[in-house]
Amino acid sequence: MRPEEIDVHALSDLIGVVYDSALEQNQWQSLITRITDMFPGFFGWTSSFHNEYWLGMYNADGFNDLLLERWDVERTDDDRVFSQMPDELNDMRRVQRQRVMPTLGGILNSRQVFTDEELHGFEFYKQKMKPLGIGHWIGLAFAVSGPRYATIAFAEIDAMPGEKDYTGLHALLELLSPHVVRAMRMSRALHLAKQGADAFHGFLDVVALPLIVCDAEGLMLYSNEAGRRMLARGAILRISDAGRVTLTERHATDWLYRCFRDLETRKQTRGLRVEDEDGPVSLCVAPFHPRMSEEVQADRDVFENATLFSIFVGSQGTAAVNPALLQDVFGLTRREAEVCGHIVTGLSPAEIAALTGRAEKTIRNQVQSVLEKVGVHSTGALGEALSVFRIVGAMYDPDDPILYAPAPGVFSGRLS
């Protein structure tokens, strides 16, 4: 069935299957089943690789032990990876990578890489594919991380008679590719959100420091509620059109990405203080390592060893809490945040009213609203609640009360 033969409703339904199957326990199995029903004569599965070496094969029953037996390799219960495969059996994958490197969302069509004669000459084909009765294949790379990648693949079942619609399958995968990649990112982000909540036992949203989790390329994978408010405001951190985390200052963004590279080897938290129009803000960047899901094994193969990074936002030293952060964290209005800042410096409602030119009754109402939103019952308790913002400074510099003191509006590049 060629894509031009699929009506808009059927295609919409198939795209829905993509997003649903990204969240399945055995990921992509509904999609593989639907596509193999549409294109008889193909066998579908999910595979993961490190360069030319196989890490795993998965089907509707999970990790495929039957295939392991057929491939005559050993399985470790902890890692569930192919091991001790003779190097000569990696010949086909090695040549393939020399000709076409896997790219995220890319379609690899073996008929465009190898002739029939070349394919049939590989030891891998002779010893593994031919006994299984499969031949040329099409693969869609849905996850890529350095030398590791995972694909949804469909191989022709040579033992089945009749012509296979190889061209139609290739064209359909090209249509579905951007949705598969997007669904994969969504699935990983949801998983990280769950893992983050489990790992920190409510710290992310109860303590409420703005938090963003991203990969080494800066692609945002998860943020807590306060982090989402801060990103929406866009005054300090923002998301580019490409979905990457950036700071408002270019040189600060450069520092952030250098920090990611350093952290991949040094594994130490780093600190940065930046100025925005509301006052100083301190960032803490640290490695973030929630365990990838056991169920989504192919995704775990690719990303288990990848370094993710958390960016916490708060205060450091004796600097006052940035009023905009109070809005992000507690959902205060602009004026409530201003009043909150005055309260913690020890001003009374009457003094705040005189300073701001507003009625004392208005100030008292705003004070009450601040206490309710922060979840405390007194102005004394409010000061203690706001001390949570100092956690960011303590994360990367527990000894120095004032790590740096740049002039207002000046970027400080000093690292802890």
N, C-alpha and C positions, 0 to 999 in steps of 0.2 A: 504494500500500500504506500504509494508515494505521497509526500506532503501535500501536493496540489490536489490530491483526491480526498483529503481530510477536510470536512467542513469546519467552520469557525467554532461551532459548539463542541465538536469532538476534540479539536485542538485545545480549546479552553479546559475541557475535562482532563485531558492528558497533562496539561501544565499543572492542574490541581493535584494530580497524582504525584508529580515531581515534589511539590512542597510537602504533601502528606508523607511520602516515603522517606524523605530526609529525616523525619522524626521517628521512624520505626525502630523497634528494637534491633532488628537485622536490617540495617539501613539499605534503602533503594530496592528492596525485594519486590514491592508492589509495582514499581516502575519497570523493573526487569521483566516481571511476569506479563505486564500489559504489552510491552514492546515485542516480546517473543511470541505472544498471541497474534500480534499484528503482522509479524514477519516470520512465517513458518520456516523451519530449517536452520534456525540460529539458536545457540545455547548462550545464555547470559550469566555473568557472575561479576563479583567485585574483587579486585586485586590491589595489593599494595607492594611497592618496590623501594629498594635503596639502590640507586643507579641501576645496573642491569640485574640485580639480585632480587629474587622473589622474597617478600616478607610474609604474605598470606594470600589465601583464596577463600572467598566466602560466598555461600549461596543461601537459599531460603531457610536452611536448617542451621545457619550460623557458620562457624569455621568448619570447612569440609574435610572431615577425617577420611572419608572414602577416597577423595582425591589425593590426600597425603599418602595413603597406602599405594595408590596407583603411581604416584610420583616417586615412591620408594625413598622417602626421606624421613628423618626423625622429627618428632614434635616435642617441645618442652611445654609442660603444663602452664608455666608462668608466662612465657613469652608468646607461645603459639605462633612460631615462625618456621618457615622452611629452613633447614640447616643441612650442612654437609652435602649439598648438591654438587656433583663434580663440575669443575669450572668449565669443561668443554660444553656442558649443557646450557651455559649462559651465552653461547655464541650468537644466537639470533637476537637477543635483547641488546647485546653489546654493539652489533652492527646497526641495529635500529637506532640506538642513541647517537651513533656517529653521524647518521643521516638526518634524523629528526629528533630534536630534544623535546621532552614533554613540556607543555605550557598550560597554565591554568585555563580550563575551558576549551583547550585545544582538542581537535579530533585527529586521532591517528588511524589511518587507513592502511592496513598492511599491503593491500594491492597497489597502493601508490608508493610503497617503499621497496617491496620485493617482487620479483617475477615469480611465477609458479616454480620455475626451476630452482631459483635461489632458495625459496622457502623450503622446498622439499630436500634441499641439500644440507640444511642445518641439522646438527646432531640433536638439538632440542626437538625439532619436528620429528625426526626419525624415531627417537626413543620415548617421547612423551605425547606429542600431538597425534601422530598417526595411530598409535594404539588406542587412543581415546576417540578416534574417528572425527577429529576436528581439523579445520584448515585455516584459511585467511580469516582475519578478524578486524573489527572496528572498535576503538577504545576512546572514551571521553574522560579526560583527566579532570576530576572534580576537586582534588586537593593537591597542592604542591608546597613543599617546604624544603628548600635546599635540594639535596640529592634524593629526597624522598617524595614519592607521589603515589596517588591512588587513582584507579580508573574503574569506570563501569565499562565492561567489554562484552562484545557479542561475536562469537566465532561461528563460522559456517559448519554445519554438521555434514561432513562429506558423505557419511553413510546414508543420509536421507536423499532419496532421488528427487529430481525436479529442480527447476531453476530457483535460485535465491535472489531476492530483490536487494542486492548489496547497495546499489546506488540510492534506492529509496530510503534504506535504513540510515545511510550516511547523511542524507539531506535532512531527515527527521532529527537526528542527533544535533546537527548544526542549529536547528530551530530551538531545540530544548536546552542547548548548552548554557546560555546566560541564566536561565531559570535554575538549572542544576547548581551552578556556582553560587547564585544568590541564596538558594535554599540551603546549601551547605554552610554558608556564613551564618544564616539565621539559626540553623540547628546548633552550630558551635557557640554562638552568642547565648542562646537559651541554656545550653549546657553549662557554660561558664557562669551564668547568672545563678543557676542552681548550686553549682559547686562552690561559688563564692559565698553564697548565703550559708551553706552547710559548713564551710571551712571556718568562717568567722563568727558563726552562731549569732547572727543578727548584728554584728559590729558595723557592717557596711551601711545599713539604713538606720540603726538605732543610735549609734554614735553620730552618724550622719555627716562625717567629713566627705566632701566631694571626692569621688573616686572614679577613675577611668582606667580600663584595662585595654591594652593594645598589643599588637605584635611588633616584631623588630622593624617592620616597614611603616609603623605608625598607624596601621589600620585599626580603627576602634572596634573592639569585640563586645565590650560590656561597659556600662556605667550605672552607678546607683542613682537614686532619685535626685540627690543633691547635685551629682555630677551632670545629670541631664539638664537640670535648671541652669547650671553654670554654662554648659555648652550652648544652650538656647540663647542665653544672654550674649555670649560671644565677646565679652570684654577682655577675658584673659586667655582662655583656651577655646578653640573652635574646631569645627570639622570642615575640612576642605571638600571641594566638589568630588574629589577622588575618595572621600571617606576616611582621610587620614587626619590625625590629631596635629594641630599646629598652635603656636602662640601668636599673639598679635604682632610681636617684633620678629623680624626674619632671623636676626642673630640669636634670639632666644630659642627659636625653632631649631636652628642649627645645633645649638647646645643640647637640646632634648634628644636629637637623633644621634649625636656623638655619645651621649649618655647611654642610650640603648646599646650601642656597639660595645662600649666599655663594660657594661653590666653583663653582657653575654659571657665575658671571661672572668671579670673580677667579682661578680655577684655581691657587690656592696651597694647599699643605698646611697643615693646622691641627693644633694639639696641645691635649690636655686631660689633666689629671691627676685621677684619682678615687681615693678611699680605699675599700677594702673591709676586711673583718675580718682579712684576712691581710696587709694592708699596702698601700702605694700602687701604682697601676698607671697607666701612661701610654698614651693612645690617640693614634694619628696617623691623620687622615682626609685622603685624597688622591683626586684624580680617577683613574678607572680606565677605560682606553679600548682594550680589545681589539677588533680588527676583526671585524665581523659576517661570517658565512659568505657566500661568494660564491654557494653553491648555494641557500641559503634567501633568495632575493632579496626577496620581499615583506617578510619579517621585517627584513631589512637596510634596506629603504626606510624602515620605520617607526622603527627603533631606532639606525641608524647614527650619527645626530647627537645621540642622547640621552646625557646625562652619567650615568655610573655612578660609584660611589664605593667605595673600598677603606678598610677600617678595620683597621689593624695594632695589635696590643696588645703592650706590652713595658714597659721601664723607662726612666727619664730621670734625668740627673744622677747623683748619688752614691747614690740610693735603692737599697736591697737588692732583689733580684729577689723578687717576690711568690711565696711557696711554692706557691700554687695554680697559678700559671703554669707552674711546673716540672712539676706533674702534667699539665697540659693538653698541654704541648709534648713532654715525654719519656715520658709515661705512668708517672711515678713514683707510688708510694703516698704517703699522707699523711706517714708517718714517714720514708720515703726523702727526700721533699722537705725535711723539717725537717733531716735529717742533711746534705743537700746544701748548704743554706743555711749551716750551721755550718762545713762544710769550706771554703767559699770565703772565710770570715772568718779562716781560719788555725788553727782549733781542731784538735787531734789527736783520734783516735778515743778515747783515754783521757779527754781533757777533755770530749768530747761525752758519753761514758758517764756521767761524774760529773755533768754538767749536767742530763742527762735522766733519770738514775736507772735506766738500762738497762745490761745487761751489755756489757763491751767487745767480747766476741766477737760479740754481736748487732750492735753498731755497725759492726764491721769487715765483717760480712756485708752490711750495708745499704750501706756505702761501695762494696763491690765491685759490688753490684747497680746502684747509681747510675752507676758508671763504665761498666758494660756497656750500660745503657739510653741513656746520653748518647753512647756510642760513642767514649770516650777511654780511655787506659791509665794515667793518673796524675792525682793531685789537682791538680797544676799545670796540666795540660791542661784539666781541668774548669773552672777559673777562666776560661781563655781561651774555652772553648766558651760559657760563660754570658754573655760580653760581647756576644753577638749580640743580646741583649735591649736593649742600648743603641742599636741601630740606630733604634729608634722615636724616641728623643730626637733623634738626629742628623738624622732626616728633616725635622723642622720647626724645630729650634733648634740648629744646629751649633756656635754660639759660646758660649751660656750653659750652664755645667755644671749649674746648678740653676735651672730656669725659674721655678719657684714653690715655696714651702714652706708650704703651709697647715697649720693645726693639725690633729691627727689627727681624722678623721671629718668634716672640713669640706670641702665641695665648692669647688674652685677654678675659676672661670670665665675666668681669664686666657687669652687666645689668643696664639699666636705671630703 
